[in-house]
Structures are given as structure tokens and as C-alpha cells.
């Protein structure tokens, strides 16, 4: 594997490390017993489907609405 960028880095007062010229905003960090640290870039994506937990919450909201167990109307006229 070819090295494309090499530099020394240090932790700041809050124990943070800054990556220069980072290509991604999120990284998965793996720390091994021999003190090696591997950063793998991650990109957050939109889910392809609605999760089961969300569907369950939506079903409960509809049931509450049908039995008129709802909150007072929200006034959005200020927006």
C-alpha cells in the first residue's frame, strides 16, 4: 500500500486529534491491543426503508388519533 500523506499529529487539551485534509466527515475507529489505530471512512446514507420501530410508533399514533387521544392543536401561524 502506498503512503499518500504522512505527518505527526498530537492530541489537543480535550484529547481530540485533527486529521488534515480529511476526505470524509465520519470515520469508524478500531484500536488494537498492540496500540495500532485504523480509521475507516464512513458515509451516512438515507435508509432504504422505514425501520420497524418507526412503523410501530406510527401505528400507535394512528390508534391514538382514532380514539381521540391527541394533544391540543399546535399554532404554527408564527412560522
Secondary structure, DSSP 8 states (H G I E B T S, - for coil): ------------TTS----TT-S-SEEEEEE-TTS-EEEEEE-----SS--HHHHHHHHHHHHHHHTT--------TT-
